[in-house]
Amino acid sequence: MNFRVLLASSFAILALSATAQERGYRGFIDITYNKEATFSQEYEYSGNKKKDLNKIEMTYSNGYQFNKYFYLGAGIGLSFPTDRDNTFIPVFIDTRFYLDGSKFTPYFSLRGGYEMCKSGNYLFNESKTYSYEDKPFINPSFGVRYRFHKKLAVNANIGYQFKKESEYFESQQYGGSSYYTSKRNKIHNYNAITARVGFEF
């Protein structure tokens, strides 16, 4: 009887120890490539199509691992379009749901937040400019994590970002004997396929 009690107590201590190792502070450094998945739309007065807004993004998030299944944190980053001078700053809540606490495990991630545009204008050509407004976004993704140390891991995931984007388009045009400014504010979907790799500590 005493042996059974001792054995049960040993398993309980090991389980509590494993759970304790999963809890605590976690930090993530990630690099993401965003490939625009919405179709480029032609502006009715430009005669040119808007280029896809593909981005390279670097983010840092930190938070708390509540158990081997659930992480909650917050982050900030810098996002750079591949063919424009704008700089975007995403600020977000970061959640991760792991299948288990093993060294190699799949997980589901959900990011949601707000993306601010640091530099306002993008020169379309000599007489036309874009400017962007800040908008919210949500980014679900699925990935895998490989933990090579108790608190160190690498991860990779593929996801899809949903975002409403507002663009202000200004064009200098000639009408009759003088130039005038044509202005247009357009809100459209900016959806993107996301590919992310990162380091966890």
C-alpha positions, 0 to 999 in steps of 0.5 A: 500500500505504501509503495502505491502511495509513493508511486502515485506521489512520484507521478504527481510531482513529475506532472507538477514539475513538467507543468511548472516548466511550461509556465512563465515569461516567453518572448518571440522574434519573428520575420514575416513575408506578406504576399498580397492576395487581393487583386490589384484594382485599376483606378478609373482615372489613372490608366495604371493598376496599383501594384501589389502591396507585399511586405517584409515584417519584423516583430517582437512579442512577449507575454506569459505561457499559462501552461503547455497549451496556451500563450498570451502576449502582445507585440510591436514591429516594423513592416516594409513594403518591397517596392515603396517607401512607406513604413508600417508599425503593427501593434498586436495581441498574440495568442498561441494554442499548442497541441502539447508540450513536446519538443516538436508540436503543431500549433494555432496562432491568432494575431490581431491589432492595429497597423499604423503608417509611419510615412504617409505618401507614396509617389505613383508618378510625377503627378499622382500620390498615395497615402495610407491610413491606420487600420485594424487587422487579424492574422490566423495561422497554423505552424510547428514549433521545435524546442531544442532547449527547455526555454528555447525553440524555433517555429514556422507558420503559414497564415492569412491576414485580413485587413481593411485598408484606406487609401487616399489618392491625389492626382494633378490633372489638366482641364482646359486652361488650368490644372486641378487636383483630383482627389479620391478616398478608397477603402478596400480589402487588403488580404495577404498570405503570410509566411513566418519564421521565428525564435522563441526564448 
